[in-house]
Each structure stands twice: as C-alpha cells, then as structure tokens.
Amino acid sequence: MSPTFTRLNTPMARIARLAGIAAAAAVVAACATSQSNSTAAAPAPAAANAPATATVAPAIIPLKPMEPNSNAAQLLPQYFWSLSQVMGPDGKLLNDWLIADKAAPTLSFQNNQVSVQNLCNLVNASYTTSLDKLELQRPISTMRACVDNAQMLQERKVVQQLPLAQKFQIVPAGTNQPIRLYLTFADGVRWELIGQPTPATRYGSAGERIFLEVAPEKVDCNNPLMPKAKCLRVRELSYDNKGIKRTTGDWRIMQGSIEGYNFEPGIRNVVRVNRYSLAKNGVQPADAPTHAYVLDMIVESERMR
C-alpha cells in the first residue's frame, strides 16, 4: 500500500512555504552575483611572449621659460644687435627679411633711443623696458630715397614692425654661441639678433668724443714691424655749441688707425670719433698706440686737387 501524504493548509504551513521560497531565491541571486563578479575580475589572457609589465608612456614636461631679469635691460646698450633670422607665428623661418648681399639691419640701444642701421635711412625710436617687457614708439627716419627697391621694402617692414614689440629676452653666450637677443612682437613674429660688443664694452669706458681732420695723403711712419708703413696724418679740431670752429691743432702722425674709417687717397675728411684709452691699470702700453679711435660720423669731405 502506498503511503498517504496529507497536505496541510494551515496558516503556519503557508508561511513556512513562503520563507523557503524566499531563501531559495536569495541563494540563486547570490550565486549569480558571485559568478558575475568573478567574470569581471578575471584578467584577460596574456598574449604569447608579452612582457611581464606594461609599458607606460613618459610624461611630457613643458620647457620652462627664462625668468624675467631686471638686469637684462642693462645689456641692451652694451652690444650692437644684428638681425640673424625672423620666425613667423607658426615658428617657421621667414626668409624675406634679409638681403643676401647687404649687411643685416643692426639695432643700437643708447640713452633710451634705439637706432637701426644698414637700412636705406637711419631709423630711430624711443624705447622703455620693464623686466622682459619692451615698448618701442613709432620710429622716425631720415628722408633719403633708396635706389635699391629690396632695401626700401626691407626698411618699410622694419619700421612697421618695431612699434609691435612686446617682449625681449637675452640669451647669454655659450659654447660656440654668441650672445643673442630675441624680440617678440604682438603679431607673433619673433626676431633673433646676434650681439657684438660696442667699443665702450670692449674698451671698458664711454670714450671721449673728438673731431679730427684727416689729410688726403698718408705719410711714412716709423713701424718696426712694417718698414714701408704709411700712416694717417691728422690734427684735432674743436667747435663751439653753434658748430663754429674754434681751434685747430698741429698735424701729427697717427699711430694706428680709425676703426670703421676707409681712407681714400686725395680725399680730405673731418671726422667725429670716439677715443678710448688703452692704458691698463693706469699704465700706457709701451711701443704701441695709447688710444683706440672709432669712427662716429664723417662731418666734412673734400676732394683735393
């Protein structure tokens, strides 16, 4: 005889059945969650011959700009700054600023004035600095016409560019590298200029400005190293505030030369020069010129018959 099961339908039995169903559901949910977490945490299979550790890309370290230096402005008057290259806003070189067979535009900073030489005209502008900030006023220039169209175009570009100056930076000389000046302009253009010491920097003093009359012919002079040497014959002149000649010195033979002066036979010149002492610690050099002369400008020029 088969056993007989009696199904209880009391309230307590129904509560027991519901509790059992809930417990079973909880167990199933927990198993599903555990399986899901186990699947997510499982690492991907390593490829054959893969390195043991992953390669990390190096961090990009930005270049640190040079800190503004309050002493940099003092270096500006100590050098002549020749334009070396021009870069556009995108950093690419602009090759139409320099003329192959002409001297590069050269900036000279003196007494809060910057002058630009080697253009068609002499260009001047006042300037001010504050740390690495540079402000140039609109330039003025002489009115001489230029035959060379390329040089006239170059001058026009320089004159238009200068008032846009915003910042300057001086990079000291290094191994096989001269001192350099960088000018940054409001339109993104940047100039690189190479520095050459001024005579005052080379000779260590401001120099003395004098006028010399240079005779149209050279004369024999005593030079042990050059038996047949020819030297300039000069005499010193002085002028008053109105430009009227006051005194004329005696003719003498100049030992040495005038830096920047090109002698031409038959031409008498009056020149304005800066004279620098060559004494060292107060002692004049023996058997050598006592002064260096650097041409400032030619005042008069006359061809002698």
C-alpha positions in Angstrom: 0.0 0.0 0.0 1.3 3.4 -1.0 1.9 5.8 1.8 -0.6 8.6 2.1 0.6 12.3 2.4 -1.7 14.7 3.9 -1.2 18.4 2.7 -1.5 20.8 5.4 -3.2 24.1 4.5 -2.9 25.9 7.8 -1.6 29.5 8.0 1.6 28.4 9.6 2.2 26.0 6.8 1.8 28.6 4.2 4.2 31.0 6.0 6.8 28.2 6.1 6.5 27.6 2.4 6.9 31.3 1.5 10.0 31.5 3.7 11.6 28.6 2.0 10.9 30.0 -1.5 12.5 33.4 -0.4 15.5 31.6 0.9 16.0 29.7 -2.3 15.7 32.8 -4.4 18.3 34.6 -2.2 20.7 31.7 -2.7 20.2 31.8 -6.5 20.8 35.6 -6.6 23.9 35.3 -4.6 25.4 32.7 -6.8 24.6 34.8 -9.9 26.3 37.8 -8.4 29.3 35.9 -7.4 29.7 34.5 -10.9 29.3 37.9 -12.5 31.9 39.5 -10.2 34.3 36.6 -10.8 33.9 37.0 -14.6 34.5 40.8 -14.4 37.6 40.5 -12.2 39.2 37.7 -14.3 42.2 39.1 -16.2 42.4 38.8 -20.0 44.6 36.0 -21.1 48.2 37.2 -21.8 49.4 37.2 -25.3 52.3 34.9 -26.2 55.7 36.4 -25.5 54.1 39.5 -23.9 56.3 41.4 -21.4 55.7 40.8 -17.7 54.9 44.6 -17.1 53.0 47.1 -19.2 54.9 49.9 -20.9 54.0 53.4 -19.5 54.3 56.4 -21.9 56.6 59.0 -20.5 55.1 62.3 -19.2 55.6 65.4 -21.4 57.5 68.0 -19.4 57.0 71.5 -20.8 60.0 73.7 -21.3 60.4 76.3 -18.5 60.7 79.8 -19.9 63.6 82.0 -18.8 62.6 84.1 -15.8 62.5 87.9 -16.5 65.7 89.5 -15.3 65.8 93.1 -14.3 69.5 93.3 -15.3 68.8 92.2 -18.9 67.9 95.8 -19.9 71.4 96.8 -18.9 72.9 94.5 -21.5 70.9 96.1 -24.4 73.3 99.2 -24.7 76.4 97.1 -24.4 76.0 95.4 -27.8 75.2 96.0 -31.4 72.4 93.6 -32.3 72.3 92.3 -35.9 69.2 90.7 -37.2 70.0 87.0 -37.8 66.7 85.4 -38.6 62.9 86.0 -38.4 60.3 83.5 -37.4 56.6 83.7 -38.1 53.8 83.0 -35.6 54.0 79.3 -36.6 57.7 79.1 -35.8 58.7 78.8 -39.4 61.6 80.9 -40.8 60.7 83.9 -42.9 63.4 84.4 -45.5 62.2 87.7 -47.0 63.6 89.9 -44.2 67.3 89.8 -45.1 69.0 90.7 -48.3 71.8 88.3 -49.3 74.4 90.9 -50.5 73.6 93.6 -47.8 74.5 94.0 -44.2 71.8 92.9 -41.8 69.7 95.6 -40.0 71.5 96.4 -36.8 69.9 97.8 -33.6 71.8 100.0 -31.2 70.2 100.9 -27.8 71.6 104.1 -26.3 70.1 106.7 -23.9 66.5 105.3 -24.2 66.8 105.5 -28.0 67.2 102.6 -30.4 68.7 103.3 -33.8 68.6 100.9 -36.8 71.5 101.0 -39.2 72.1 99.3 -42.5 68.8 100.3 -43.9 68.1 102.9 -46.6 67.7 105.6 -44.0 68.8 105.9 -40.3 65.8 104.9 -38.2 65.4 106.0 -34.6 62.7 105.3 -31.9 62.5 105.8 -28.2 62.1 102.7 -26.0 61.3 101.7 -22.4 61.7 98.4 -20.6 60.2 96.7 -17.6 61.6 93.3 -16.7 61.0 91.4 -20.0 58.6 94.0 -21.4 59.8 96.2 -24.3 57.9 99.1 -25.7 59.0 101.0 -28.8 57.5 104.2 -30.0 56.8 104.8 -33.7 60.1 105.3 -35.4 61.3 108.4 -37.2 63.8 108.3 -40.0 65.8 110.4 -42.4 64.2 111.0 -45.8 66.9 109.8 -48.2 65.5 107.9 -51.1 67.0 104.5 -51.8 67.8 103.2 -55.3 67.6 99.6 -54.2 63.9 98.5 -54.1 64.7 95.5 -52.0 66.3 97.7 -49.3 63.4 100.1 -49.4 61.0 97.2 -48.8 63.1 95.9 -46.0 63.2 99.3 -44.3 59.4 99.6 -44.6 58.9 96.2 -43.0 61.3 97.1 -40.1 59.6 100.5 -39.5 56.2 98.9 -39.4 57.3 96.0 -37.1 59.1 97.9 -34.4 56.1 99.5 -32.7 54.6 96.0 -32.3 57.4 94.9 -29.9 56.2 93.4 -26.7 58.9 91.3 -25.0 62.6 90.8 -25.2 64.9 88.0 -24.0 68.7 87.9 -23.9 70.4 84.5 -24.0 74.0 84.6 -22.8 76.8 83.4 -24.9 77.6 79.7 -24.7 80.0 77.3 -26.3 80.4 78.4 -30.0 77.3 80.5 -29.5 77.3 84.3 -29.3 75.0 86.3 -27.1 71.5 86.6 -28.6 68.6 88.9 -28.3 65.0 87.7 -29.0 62.3 90.2 -29.7 58.7 89.1 -29.7 56.0 91.2 -31.4 52.2 91.5 -31.0 51.5 89.7 -34.3 53.5 86.6 -33.2 56.6 87.4 -35.3 59.9 86.9 -33.5 63.4 88.3 -34.3 66.7 86.7 -33.4 69.6 89.1 -33.2 73.3 88.4 -32.7 75.2 90.7 -30.3 78.6 92.2 -30.9 80.2 94.3 -28.1 80.2 98.0 -28.6 83.6 99.8 -28.4 82.6 101.1 -24.9 82.1 97.5 -23.9 85.4 96.3 -25.5 87.5 99.1 -24.1 85.7 99.4 -20.7 84.8 103.1 -20.9 82.5 105.5 -22.5 85.2 107.1 -24.5 85.9 110.8 -25.4 84.3 112.3 -28.5 86.7 114.5 -30.5 87.0 115.8 -34.1 89.9 115.0 -36.4 90.9 116.4 -39.7 92.4 113.6 -41.8 94.9 114.7 -44.5 94.3 113.5 -48.1 97.6 111.6 -48.3 99.3 109.1 -45.9 102.9 109.6 -44.9 105.8 107.4 -44.0 105.8 106.4 -40.4 108.1 104.5 -38.0 106.8 101.0 -37.6 109.5 98.3 -36.7 107.2 95.5 -37.9 106.4 97.3 -41.2 109.5 99.1 -42.7 107.5 100.7 -45.5 104.4 101.5 -43.5 102.2 104.5 -44.3 100.2 106.3 -41.6 97.4 108.8 -41.4 98.2 112.4 -40.8 95.7 114.1 -38.5 95.1 117.2 -36.5 92.5 117.8 -33.8 89.7 120.4 -34.2 87.2 121.9 -31.7 83.9 123.5 -32.3 81.6 125.6 -30.2 77.9 124.9 -29.5 76.9 126.6 -32.7 79.2 124.4 -34.8 81.7 127.1 -35.5 85.4 126.0 -35.5 87.3 127.4 -32.5 90.7 125.8 -32.5 92.9 123.8 -34.9 95.7 121.6 -33.6 99.0 120.7 -35.1 99.4 118.0 -37.7 100.7 114.7 -36.3 101.2 111.2 -37.5 98.6 108.8 -36.1 100.0 105.5 -34.7 97.3 103.0 -35.5 94.1 103.6 -37.4 90.5 104.8 -37.1 88.2 101.8 -36.7 85.4 102.0 -39.3 87.1 104.6 -41.4 88.1 103.8 -45.0 90.9 106.0 -46.2 90.7 107.2 -49.9 93.7 108.9 -51.3 93.1 112.5 -52.4 90.1 113.0 -50.0 90.3 115.3 -47.0 87.9 114.4 -44.3 86.8 115.9 -41.0 85.5 113.0 -38.8 83.9 112.7 -35.4 85.4 109.9 -33.5 85.3 108.3 -30.0 88.7 108.0 -28.4 89.4 105.2 -25.9 92.4 104.9 -23.6 94.4 101.7 -24.0 96.0 102.1 -20.6 95.9 99.1 -18.3 95.7 99.9 -14.6 96.8 103.4 -15.4 99.9 102.2 -17.4 100.2 103.2 -21.1 101.3 100.4 -23.4 104.9 100.6 -24.5 105.8 100.9 -28.2 102.1 100.8 -29.1 99.2 103.2 -29.7 98.0 104.8 -26.5 94.4 105.2 -27.7 91.9 103.5 -29.9 89.8 105.6 -32.3 86.4 104.5 -33.5 84.6 106.5 -36.3 81.3 108.0 -35.3 80.5 110.0 -38.4 82.1 111.9 -41.3 81.4 115.7 -40.9 83.1 117.0 -44.0 84.5 115.5 -47.1 86.5 117.3 -49.9 88.4 116.0 -52.9 91.8 117.8 -53.1 93.3 118.7 -56.5 
